[in-house]
Amino acid sequence: MTRPPTLTPTLTAAPDTSADASALRAARRRDRRVYTRSHPVLFALLAATRRRAVTRIGGAVLVHGTEPYRQALTRVPLDRTAAGTTGGAARELSAGGALSGGTLFDQEGTGHRATRRAVADELGAAGVERLRPVWQDVLARRLAPLAEGRGIDLVPLARELAGATVCALLETTRDPQAVAAAAARAAAAAVRDHLPGPRLTGTARAAAAATARLEALLAPAGGPGAAADTALRAMLAVAAVNTTVAALPRAAAWCADAGLWDQAADDRLRPALVDELLRVIAPSPLLPRVAAADAELDGCPVRAGDRLILVARHAARAHSEPPDARRPAPPTMARLVFGAGSHACPGARLARAQLDDTLAALAPHRPTVRHARADRGAALPGWRSLTVRATAVRCSPEDR
């Protein structure tokens, strides 16, 4: 029997130009769907108020401006355990509220600094290089059908990639798909329980149950501090899985729609493109916080107890300045999507490395988006499915 020809993507030189205006508009229209179809009322409110750097609505202060956003994270004392914040959610959900400040997100002072240093060490340069073969294996296996002319859904790929990375990070032998699914359910339940406005009946119970299932999957061996360690592991899994699953498919869609594959294929430009895509995607577009003391942001008085809605998407100008590796935004602006100062995300290096490798693996195929469906129930704006296919394939010369 004659072996069928091996198909490999056709590599065509792309012109050294930025994406044209119509392509950028198409890319932005598609990406907006992940917002308008998941939380339409909330994002309509944010869009309506973004012309002012800081806006007060009752007891909430919406922060859109770049400098006020930075100042809110670096100069305003924040209540890390208040209801409606990330730390508050972590404390409520961890062991039914029985833990006391063990999850990084709800810690204060020396405890926060010590845990943050430990996490940062695990996710530093050496830690990322240790984890890199894990997600590279997923990419090689999952993207192989592109070379055969078949389409693939990037959302399951991102989910497996995130789950496998988390399992390697936490040194657990649990099924990566099961861990990723449990982390997604826990995050979605927590978001439903902490959206602005009155809570729906049963959301707190559902959030606690979803988190308990995740913690059961990730629980380490018993011993002193095992409960706190389980909570930290669960919250790290929630953060890593949900940001990865939201970010990678959206970044690929931007490259496909805006014609950015030439930048993604260029080893010199790709690091800047990674920063630009993360800026525009803003995987965590809102940071809910609560002021712990009186302050002022851009002339707007802030009172202790005020709820701060820090709009990372607007602070990084994601809504108005498209991604372009040749004319990138200043790093001080682009990296605001990962927070600032002591509130900066320790997983930023990991996120950049995963996206860099994903773009490098996709770029030779120059995939286009064939089908996209927004995820209406996810914690972060993202796609429920995003099917792509290589733009062209050909037989390699040795198989002709």
C-alpha positions as CSV (number, residue, x, y, z in Angstrom):
1,M,0.0,0.0,0.0
2,T,1.3,3.4,-0.9
3,R,1.9,5.6,2.0
4,P,-0.3,8.8,1.8
5,P,1.7,12.0,1.3
6,T,2.7,14.0,4.3
7,L,1.1,17.4,4.3
8,T,3.0,20.4,5.6
9,P,2.0,24.0,5.7
10,T,3.0,26.2,2.8
11,L,5.3,29.0,4.1
12,T,4.7,32.2,2.2
13,A,6.7,35.4,3.0
14,A,4.4,38.0,4.5
15,P,5.0,41.7,3.8
16,D,6.6,43.7,6.5
17,T,3.6,45.8,7.2
18,S,1.2,46.3,10.0
19,A,-2.3,45.0,9.9
20,D,-4.6,47.1,7.8
21,A,-7.5,49.1,9.2
22,S,-10.3,46.7,8.0
23,A,-8.6,43.7,9.4
24,L,-8.1,45.4,12.7
25,R,-11.8,46.3,12.8
26,A,-12.8,42.7,12.0
27,A,-10.5,41.4,14.8
28,R,-11.9,43.9,17.3
29,R,-15.5,43.1,16.4
30,R,-14.9,39.4,16.9
31,D,-13.1,39.9,20.2
32,R,-15.8,42.2,21.6
33,R,-18.2,39.3,21.4
34,V,-16.6,37.6,24.4
35,Y,-17.6,40.6,26.4
36,T,-21.0,41.5,25.0
37,R,-22.3,37.9,25.2
38,S,-21.0,37.0,28.6
39,H,-21.7,40.2,30.7
40,P,-23.5,42.6,28.4
41,V,-25.0,44.9,31.1
42,L,-21.7,45.2,33.1
43,F,-19.6,46.0,30.0
44,A,-22.2,48.4,28.6
45,L,-21.9,50.3,31.9
46,L,-18.1,50.3,31.7
47,A,-18.1,51.5,28.1
48,A,-20.6,54.3,29.0
49,T,-18.3,55.6,31.8
50,R,-14.9,55.2,30.3
51,R,-14.6,58.8,29.0
52,R,-13.8,59.8,32.5
53,A,-10.6,58.5,34.2
54,V,-12.5,58.0,37.5
55,T,-16.2,57.9,38.0
56,R,-18.3,57.4,41.2
57,I,-21.6,55.6,41.0
58,G,-23.0,55.4,44.6
59,G,-20.5,53.5,46.7
60,A,-18.5,52.2,43.8
61,V,-15.6,54.0,42.1
62,L,-14.9,53.0,38.5
63,V,-11.3,53.6,37.6
64,H,-10.5,53.7,33.8
65,G,-7.5,55.9,33.5
66,T,-4.0,54.6,33.3
67,E,-2.4,56.6,36.1
68,P,-5.4,56.4,38.5
69,Y,-5.4,52.6,38.0
70,R,-1.7,52.4,38.8
71,Q,-2.2,54.7,41.8
72,A,-5.1,52.6,43.1
73,L,-2.9,49.5,43.2
74,T,0.2,51.2,44.6
75,R,-0.9,54.1,46.8
76,V,-4.4,53.4,48.0
77,P,-4.6,51.0,51.1
78,L,-6.7,48.0,50.0
79,D,-8.9,45.7,52.1
80,R,-7.7,42.3,50.9
81,T,-10.5,40.4,52.6
82,A,-13.5,42.5,51.8
83,A,-16.6,40.9,50.3
84,G,-16.7,41.2,46.5
85,T,-12.9,41.2,46.1
86,T,-10.6,38.4,44.8
87,G,-9.2,38.0,48.3
88,G,-12.7,38.0,49.8
89,A,-13.8,35.3,47.5
90,A,-10.7,33.2,48.2
91,R,-11.3,33.5,52.0
92,E,-15.0,32.6,51.7
93,L,-14.4,29.7,49.5
94,S,-11.3,28.2,51.0
95,A,-12.5,25.4,53.4
96,G,-15.8,27.1,53.8
97,G,-14.2,30.2,55.3
98,A,-12.3,28.2,58.0
99,L,-8.9,29.3,56.8
100,S,-7.2,32.4,57.9
101,G,-5.3,34.2,55.2
102,G,-3.6,31.3,53.5
103,T,-4.3,31.8,49.8
104,L,-2.0,34.7,48.8
105,F,-5.1,36.6,47.5
106,D,-6.4,37.4,51.0
107,Q,-3.2,37.7,53.0
108,E,-1.7,40.8,54.6
109,G,1.8,42.0,55.5
110,T,4.6,39.5,56.1
111,G,2.3,36.5,55.3
112,H,1.4,37.9,51.9
113,R,5.1,38.8,51.1
114,A,6.3,35.3,52.2
115,T,3.7,33.5,50.1
116,R,4.2,35.8,47.2
117,R,8.0,35.2,47.2
118,A,7.4,31.4,47.3
119,V,5.0,31.5,44.3
120,A,7.3,33.9,42.4
121,D,10.2,31.5,42.9
122,E,8.2,28.7,41.5
123,L,7.1,30.8,38.5
124,G,10.5,32.5,38.0
125,A,12.8,31.9,35.0
126,A,14.0,28.5,36.3
127,G,10.5,27.4,37.2
128,V,9.1,28.4,33.7
129,E,11.9,26.5,32.0
130,R,11.1,23.5,34.1
131,L,7.5,23.6,33.1
132,R,8.0,24.5,29.4
133,P,8.4,20.9,28.1
134,V,5.0,20.1,29.6
135,W,3.0,22.6,27.5
136,Q,5.2,22.2,24.5
137,D,4.3,18.5,24.4
138,V,0.6,19.5,24.4
139,L,1.1,22.0,21.6
140,A,3.0,19.5,19.4
141,R,0.4,16.8,19.8
142,R,-2.7,19.0,19.6
143,L,-1.6,21.1,16.7
144,A,-0.5,18.2,14.5
145,P,-3.8,18.0,12.6
146,L,-3.2,21.5,11.2
147,A,-0.4,20.0,9.0
148,E,-2.9,17.5,7.6
149,G,-5.4,20.1,6.6
150,R,-7.7,19.4,9.4
151,G,-9.3,22.0,11.7
152,I,-8.7,22.1,15.5
153,D,-10.5,23.7,18.4
154,L,-8.1,25.8,20.3
155,V,-10.2,25.9,23.5
156,P,-9.7,22.2,24.5
157,L,-6.0,22.7,23.6
158,A,-5.7,25.6,26.0
159,R,-7.6,23.7,28.7
160,E,-5.3,20.7,28.5
161,L,-2.2,23.0,28.3
162,A,-3.3,24.8,31.4
163,G,-4.3,21.7,33.3
164,A,-1.0,19.9,32.5
165,T,1.0,23.0,33.5
166,V,-0.9,23.3,36.8
167,C,-0.5,19.6,37.6
168,A,3.3,19.8,36.9
169,L,3.6,23.0,39.0
170,L,1.8,21.4,41.9
171,E,3.4,18.0,41.4
172,T,0.2,16.1,41.3
173,T,-0.6,13.1,39.2
174,R,-4.3,14.0,38.8
175,D,-5.8,14.1,35.3
176,P,-5.0,17.6,33.8
177,Q,-8.4,17.7,32.0
178,A,-10.2,17.0,35.3
179,V,-8.2,19.7,37.2
180,A,-8.8,22.3,34.4
181,A,-12.5,21.5,34.3
182,A,-12.8,21.7,38.1
183,A,-10.9,25.0,38.2
184,A,-13.1,26.5,35.5
185,R,-16.3,25.5,37.3
186,A,-15.0,26.9,40.6
187,A,-14.1,30.2,39.0
188,A,-17.4,30.5,37.2
189,A,-19.4,29.8,40.3
190,A,-17.3,32.4,42.3
191,V,-17.9,35.1,39.7
192,R,-21.7,34.5,39.7
193,D,-21.6,34.8,43.5
194,H,-19.6,38.1,43.4
195,L,-21.0,40.0,40.4
196,P,-22.2,43.6,41.3
197,G,-25.8,43.7,42.5
198,P,-27.9,41.4,44.6
199,R,-26.7,37.8,44.9
200,L,-28.9,35.1,43.4
201,T,-30.2,32.4,45.6
202,G,-27.9,29.5,46.0
203,T,-24.8,31.0,44.3
204,A,-22.7,31.0,47.5
205,R,-23.5,27.4,48.1
206,A,-22.7,26.4,44.5
207,A,-19.4,28.3,44.7
208,A,-18.4,26.6,47.9
209,A,-19.3,23.2,46.5
210,A,-17.3,23.8,43.3
211,T,-14.3,24.9,45.2
212,A,-14.5,21.9,47.6
213,R,-14.4,19.6,44.6
214,L,-11.3,21.3,43.2
215,E,-9.6,21.2,46.6
216,A,-10.3,17.5,46.9
217,L,-8.6,16.9,43.5
218,L,-5.5,18.9,44.6
219,A,-5.2,18.0,48.3
220,P,-1.6,17.2,49.3
221,A,-0.7,14.6,51.9
222,G,-1.9,15.5,55.4
223,G,0.2,17.2,58.0
224,P,0.6,20.7,59.5
225,G,-0.6,23.4,57.2
226,A,-2.1,20.9,54.7
227,A,-5.5,22.7,54.7
228,A,-3.9,26.0,53.9
229,D,-1.7,24.4,51.3
230,T,-4.7,22.9,49.6
231,A,-6.5,26.3,49.5
232,L,-3.4,27.9,48.0
233,R,-3.1,25.1,45.4
234,A,-6.7,25.5,44.5
235,M,-6.5,29.3,44.0
236,L,-3.4,29.0,42.0
237,A,-5.1,26.4,39.8
238,V,-8.1,28.7,39.4
239,A,-6.0,31.7,38.4
240,A,-3.7,29.8,36.0
241,V,-6.4,27.7,34.2
242,N,-8.9,30.5,33.7
243,T,-6.5,33.1,32.4
244,T,-4.8,30.6,30.1
245,V,-8.0,29.3,28.7
246,A,-9.3,32.8,28.1
247,A,-6.1,34.2,26.7
248,L,-4.6,31.7,24.2
249,P,-7.6,31.3,21.9
250,R,-8.4,35.0,21.9
251,A,-4.7,35.8,21.0
252,A,-4.8,33.3,18.1
253,A,-8.1,34.9,16.8
254,W,-6.5,38.3,16.9
255,C,-3.5,37.1,14.9
256,A,-5.8,35.4,12.4
257,D,-8.2,38.2,11.9
258,A,-5.7,41.1,12.0
259,G,-3.1,39.5,9.9
260,L,-0.4,39.3,12.6
261,W,1.0,35.9,11.8
262,D,4.1,37.5,10.2
263,Q,4.9,39.2,13.5
264,A,4.2,36.0,15.4
265,A,6.7,34.1,13.1
266,D,9.5,36.6,13.7
267,D,11.6,35.6,16.7
268,R,12.6,39.3,17.1
269,L,9.1,40.6,17.1
270,R,7.2,37.9,18.8
271,P,8.1,38.9,22.4
272,A,6.7,42.4,21.8
273,L,3.6,40.9,20.1
274,V,3.0,38.7,23.2
275,D,3.0,41.8,25.4
276,E,0.8,43.6,23.0
277,L,-1.7,40.8,22.7
278,L,-1.9,40.3,26.5
279,R,-2.5,44.1,26.8
280,V,-5.3,44.1,24.3
281,I,-6.9,40.8,25.5
282,A,-6.6,41.8,29.2
283,P,-7.5,38.3,30.3
284,S,-8.7,39.6,33.7
285,P,-10.3,42.8,32.4
286,L,-11.6,44.0,35.9
287,L,-9.9,43.9,39.3
288,P,-12.5,44.3,42.1
289,R,-11.0,45.9,45.2
290,V,-12.2,47.7,48.3
291,A,-10.5,50.8,49.8
292,A,-9.2,50.3,53.3
293,A,-8.7,54.1,53.9
294,D,-9.7,57.5,52.5
295,A,-7.8,58.5,49.4
296,E,-8.2,60.5,46.2
297,L,-7.9,59.3,42.6
298,D,-7.8,61.9,39.8
299,G,-9.6,64.4,42.0
300,C,-12.3,61.9,43.0
301,P,-12.5,61.3,46.7
302,V,-12.3,57.7,47.8
303,R,-13.7,56.7,51.2
304,A,-12.7,53.7,53.3
305,G,-15.1,50.9,52.3
306,D,-15.7,52.2,48.8
307,R,-15.8,49.4,46.2
308,L,-13.1,50.0,43.5
309,I,-13.7,48.6,40.0
310,L,-10.3,48.8,38.4
311,V,-10.8,48.4,34.7
312,A,-7.5,46.9,33.5
313,R,-8.8,46.8,29.9
314,H,-9.2,50.5,29.7
315,A,-6.1,51.4,31.8
316,A,-4.0,49.5,29.2
317,R,-5.9,51.2,26.3
318,A,-7.0,47.8,25.0
319,H,-10.2,49.3,23.7
320,S,-8.6,51.9,21.6
321,E,-5.0,50.9,20.6
322,P,-4.7,47.6,18.7
323,P,-1.8,45.2,19.1
324,D,1.3,46.0,17.0
325,A,4.7,44.6,17.8
326,R,6.4,47.2,15.6
327,R,4.8,50.1,17.5
328,P,4.1,48.6,20.9
329,A,2.7,50.5,23.9
330,P,5.2,51.4,26.6
331,P,5.8,48.4,28.9
332,T,4.7,50.4,31.9
333,M,1.2,50.5,30.3
334,A,1.1,47.1,28.6
335,R,1.9,45.3,31.8
336,L,-0.8,46.9,33.8
337,V,-3.1,44.0,32.9
338,F,-1.0,42.0,35.4
339,G,-1.5,44.6,38.1
340,A,1.2,46.8,39.6
341,G,3.6,47.0,42.6
342,S,2.9,44.5,45.3
343,H,-0.3,43.6,43.6
344,A,1.4,42.5,40.3
345,C,0.6,38.9,39.2
346,P,3.5,36.5,40.0
347,G,2.4,34.4,37.0
348,A,3.1,37.0,34.4
349,R,6.3,35.4,33.2
350,L,4.5,32.0,32.8
351,A,1.7,33.6,30.8
352,R,4.1,35.3,28.4
353,A,6.1,32.1,27.9
354,Q,3.0,30.0,27.2
355,L,1.6,32.5,24.7
356,D,5.0,33.0,23.0
357,D,5.3,29.2,22.4
358,T,1.7,28.9,21.3
359,L,2.2,31.7,18.7
360,A,5.5,30.2,17.5
361,A,3.8,26.8,17.0
362,L,0.8,28.3,15.2
363,A,2.6,30.9,13.0
364,P,3.9,28.4,10.3
365,H,0.3,27.3,9.6
366,R,-1.1,30.8,9.3
367,P,-4.5,29.6,10.6
368,T,-7.8,31.3,10.0
369,V,-10.8,31.2,12.2
370,R,-13.6,28.9,10.8
371,H,-16.0,29.0,13.8
372,A,-16.1,30.8,17.1
373,R,-18.7,30.7,19.9
374,A,-18.4,32.8,23.0
375,D,-18.5,31.2,26.5
376,R,-21.5,32.8,28.3
377,G,-20.8,31.1,31.6
378,A,-17.0,31.4,32.0
379,A,-15.4,33.4,34.8
380,L,-13.4,35.5,32.3
381,P,-14.4,36.7,28.8
382,G,-13.4,34.0,26.4
383,W,-14.4,31.5,23.7
384,R,-16.4,28.3,24.3
385,S,-15.0,27.0,21.0
386,L,-12.6,28.5,18.4
387,T,-12.0,26.3,15.4
388,V,-9.0,27.2,13.2
389,R,-7.6,25.7,10.0
390,A,-4.3,26.2,8.2
391,T,-4.6,28.6,5.2
392,A,-2.8,26.3,2.8
393,V,-1.1,22.9,2.9
394,R,1.0,21.1,0.3
395,C,2.8,17.9,-0.1
396,S,6.4,18.0,1.0
397,P,8.9,17.4,-1.9
398,E,10.1,14.0,-0.7
399,D,6.6,12.7,-0.8
400,R,5.7,13.7,-4.3
